[in-house]
């Protein structure tokens, strides 16, 4: 039964991540890797994520048009070398913004 609850929680986090909170994409990716055998540490991580979501429920994306800005796309990229402590692989992330609105993002291992 605990594994079923863990799977449901990860599925709900993926929905929230895609629809409303792209800032949790990295941690959702980490906890989703261990869906076959979640240990106590990953249950603790799940609780941490849910507490974070509860505390930031009033924070969200706001879409505004700003006529003062030129309508151009701005991109940001970040990467780390062997930031994944389990398999020692690099993580790369990017986000593209158009008129103060996030239009594309990705985080890959």
GUKE-192673 format. One line per 2 residues: number of its first residue (from 1); their letters; for each residue x, y, z of C-alpha. Coordinates in nm, 4 decimals. Example, Ala and Ser with C-alpha at 12.3 -4.5 7.8 and 13.67 -1.06 7.14 Angstrom:
REM residues 2
1> AS> 1.2300 -0.4500 0.7800 | 1.3670 -0.1060 0.7140
END
This chain:
REM residues 109
1> XX> 0.0000 0.0000 0.0000 | 0.2742 0.2577 0.0715
3> XX> 0.4101 0.2123 -0.2823 | 0.0633 0.2824 -0.4272
5> XX> 0.0398 0.6024 -0.2212 | 0.3865 0.7027 -0.3382
7> XX> 0.2915 0.6425 -0.7026 | -0.0234 0.8532 -0.6607
9> XX> 0.1734 1.1326 -0.4953 | 0.4333 1.1355 -0.7757
11> XX> 0.1583 1.1399 -1.0382 | -0.0091 1.4345 -0.8685
13> XX> 0.3228 1.6170 -0.8444 | 0.3817 1.5666 -1.2172
15> XX> 0.0397 1.7179 -1.2911 | 0.1078 2.0165 -1.0654
17> XX> 0.4546 2.0614 -1.2163 | 0.3300 2.0621 -1.5760
19> XX> 0.0235 2.2797 -1.5185 | 0.1245 2.5268 -1.2489
21> XX> 0.4652 2.4941 -1.0827 | 0.7571 2.4340 -1.3200
23> XX> 0.9981 2.5268 -1.0404 | 0.9574 2.1804 -0.8842
25> XX> 1.0587 1.9945 -1.2006 | 1.4011 1.8917 -1.0715
27> XX> 1.2800 1.7433 -0.7430 | 0.9873 1.5693 -0.9130
29> XX> 1.2319 1.4094 -1.1531 | 1.4451 1.2900 -0.8622
31> XX> 1.1575 1.1356 -0.6627 | 1.0038 0.9792 -0.9736
33> XX> 1.3205 0.7770 -1.0361 | 1.2474 0.5671 -0.7271
35> XX> 0.8823 0.4787 -0.7861 | 0.9592 0.1056 -0.8008
37> XX> 1.1045 0.0984 -0.4483 | 1.0587 0.4196 -0.2473
39> XX> 1.2553 0.4216 0.0732 | 1.2116 0.6286 0.3854
41> XX> 1.4322 0.9071 0.2472 | 1.2100 0.9514 -0.0567
43> XX> 0.8970 0.9616 0.1564 | 1.0665 1.2417 0.3516
45> XX> 1.1470 1.4190 0.0235 | 0.7839 1.3806 -0.0833
47> XX> 0.6691 1.5403 0.2432 | 0.9164 1.8247 0.1906
49> XX> 0.7811 1.8901 -0.1595 | 0.4219 1.8873 -0.0385
51> XX> 0.5059 2.1296 0.2445 | 0.6757 2.3576 -0.0090
53> XX> 0.3654 2.3508 -0.2297 | 0.1441 2.4277 0.0684
55> XX> 0.3575 2.7282 0.1644 | 0.3690 2.8627 -0.1932
57> XX> 0.0053 2.8058 -0.2873 | -0.0504 3.1812 -0.3344
59> XX> 0.2506 3.2210 -0.5649 | 0.1966 3.1632 -0.9348
61> XX> 0.2573 3.2812 -1.2868 | 0.1140 3.6187 -1.3842
63> XX> 0.0680 3.6995 -1.7498 | 0.0953 4.0706 -1.8283
65> XX> 0.1557 4.2623 -2.1436 | 0.4222 4.5280 -2.1242
67> XX> 0.4211 4.7630 -2.4226 | 0.7468 4.9262 -2.3087
69> XX> 0.9449 4.6085 -2.3666 | 1.0463 4.5064 -2.7115
71> XX> 0.8841 4.1755 -2.7940 | 1.1900 3.9510 -2.7936
73> XX> 1.2695 3.6074 -2.6596 | 1.5191 3.5834 -2.3717
75> XX> 1.6823 3.2523 -2.2791 | 1.8652 3.1361 -1.9684
77> XX> 2.0730 2.8187 -1.9403 | 2.2247 2.6532 -1.6342
79> XX> 2.4198 2.3321 -1.5922 | 2.6150 2.1527 -1.3259
81> XX> 2.8853 1.8930 -1.3521 | 2.8041 1.5661 -1.1717
83> XX> 2.5323 1.7221 -0.9591 | 2.3479 1.3903 -0.9498
85> XX> 2.5085 1.2173 -0.6519 | 2.3545 0.8779 -0.7346
87> XX> 2.5029 0.8262 -1.0824 | 2.7398 1.1251 -1.1140
89> XX> 2.5800 1.2717 -1.4227 | 2.5357 1.6350 -1.5208
91> XX> 2.2102 1.8290 -1.5157 | 2.1250 2.0939 -1.7742
93> XX> 1.8318 2.3322 -1.7492 | 1.6968 2.6075 -1.9702
95> XX> 1.4079 2.8513 -1.9779 | 1.2877 3.0867 -2.2513
97> XX> 1.0866 3.3963 -2.1681 | 0.8791 3.6115 -2.4013
99> XX> 0.7282 3.9381 -2.2709 | 0.7886 3.8358 -1.9072
101> XX> 0.6122 3.5012 -1.9620 | 0.7827 3.1636 -1.9468
103> XX> 0.7140 2.9912 -2.2781 | 0.9521 2.6918 -2.2685
105> XX> 1.1583 2.5118 -2.0064 | 1.3416 2.1843 -1.9639
107> XX> 1.5625 2.0071 -1.7151 | 1.7602 1.7065 -1.8359
109> X> 2.0039 1.4695 -1.6746
END
